[in-house]
Amino acid sequence: MVNKQPAATADKTSMDAEAPANQAKVTAVQAVESRPPLDMEHDVLELSPAVILSLGKDALFISEATSAAPSTIDYYNILWAEIAEDHRHVSIDFASQVRSHCLGVRNVKLAIPVLRPEESIRVIQQSITPWIERLLDRSYGSAARRKRAWVVVNPHAGPGKADVIWDTEVRPIFEAARMPMAVVQTTYSGEAVNLAKDLNIDDYDIAIPCSGDGLPHEVFNGLGKRQDARRALSKIAVCHIPCGSGNAMSCNLYGTHHPTLAALAIVKGVPTPLDLVSVTQGDRRTLSFLSQALGMIADLDITTEPLRWMGAARFTYGFLVLAMQRRIYPCDIAVKVEIEHKEGVKAHYRQQITQGTTGVGGPARQGQASPPTPALTGANGDIGLPQLKYGTVMDKLPDGWELIPYEKLGNFYCGNMAYMAPDTNFFSAALASDGLLDLITVDGDISLFKSIGMQLSVESGHFFDNPLVTYRKVSAYRIIPRPKSRRGYISIDGESIPWEPFQAEVHQCLGLTLSRNGVFEAPGPLEWDKVTNTERLRA
């Protein structure tokens, strides 16, 4: 029987502090009187006078004559339920906390009364099977059951334990959810690009890289290299099991950087359209799902790569080293600005967060306005990647763009997601499918004291409003680093590209992923939901 244990502890990082109440947990109800009102005809399964199963609002209640209070399992935790092969038990698999930030699979079997064969078949068909179906409906909500998964494991990701994490922690959760899986392990960098390019997409619903953010980048680009790229990117939901240093994708989609919590969120995840970005450099076109950076952030990302064994601490160490150097990166930049000022960015964010969505077993929460459905073919019937609206970096500057010199640039950072690592919500106004990128620029000649203060403001949630930070919503840009300036690094989703001019433009809803609630888990800019004085005057 289910042990009466405390609720599974939610992630204790500030990123997870606002996690909804349906965070994975198994708990004991303190008194029988706390049972919710029940529909006695449809929501109660009486296996015997001693064992009664009741479908509550947010959880399954298991009442036994030998226990003073019913045990509960949150619907969000329930992975599967079925009649056991012996036809003598109802079997329920669910996720339960085994240690801090780690879930394991538990099973409870409840005996079906011994009846004559013909009575047993009738009871199973008329009562037990329909009740189990209702339990699974409540446990999964709008999420698909038994998603067919293509799993890609990078054993060298982060500290180098991704294969162990997959085998011992994550795989059991997917198996308990009865998810069909094909698992491959990469042996060299870039291999997942070719694997995704040649994937039979009709055999799978989701792709699950087990790694840092580099493997999702490879999977998106592999799907993007196919002749049917649009269909592939809109059919295969690219997910993420965090096994690296930054784990930004998991932080944004599931509100956690812990593998088993992410695994449960994938099991219960809902399809979420995702903007993707085309980056052109020379004759190359790359897809970006996370960020593009030039300057200190890019240098930090690339130069600390040999320190992956440090985990996320590598970024703190690298920042302190680079901040003391006060480097500048002279560039010429042209930007297609859509929203210029921070007040307008907040208003856009507030406008987009308008509709309520409900997670499995959880309260309604606000979500992004419904995005448009992407076209699977272009105007000429092409099913490959969308044509570039503004051409490539090799073309002349688009009409209306102005190339502006930035002599003291310290950071050029463009984001498609909010979190870039746990507790680093750089792009707090980022939305999954608004068709816009969030662009941050910061001068490089600020003092070490101000630089440290700015970095601390990221963790405190005040970075967006920091006066040293320029924050805009853009749809495209071109950046030309000065060839005679001291070379730095350019980072696309954490991957290094040459120190050469490049151009980027966003494609609304080109990609697909699964998220916990249909939106990013970041909290948004501080006080984004407050009406401004300007808006009051306009009203």
Secondary structure by P-SEA (a helix, b strand, c coil): ccccccccccccccccccccccccbbbbbcccccccccccccccccccccbbbbbcccbbbbbbccccbbbbbbcccccccccccccccbbbbbbbbccccbbbbbbbbbbcccccaaaaaaaaacccaaaaaaaaaaaccccccccccbbbbccccccccaaaaaacccaaaaaaacccbbbbbbcccaaaaaaaaacccccccbbbbcccaaaaaaaaaaaaaccaaaaaaaccccccccccccaaaaaaacccccaaaaaaaaaaccbbbbbbbbbbcccbbbbbcccccccaaaaaacccccccccccaaaaaaaaaaaaabbbbbbbbbbbcccccaaaaaaaaaaaacbbbbcccccbbbbcccccccccccccccccccccccccccccccccbbbbbbcccccbbbbccccccccccccccccccccbbbbbbbbccccaaaaaaaaaaaaaccccccccbbbbbbccbbbbccccccbbbbbccccccccbbbbbbbbcccbbbbccccccccccccccccccaaaaaac
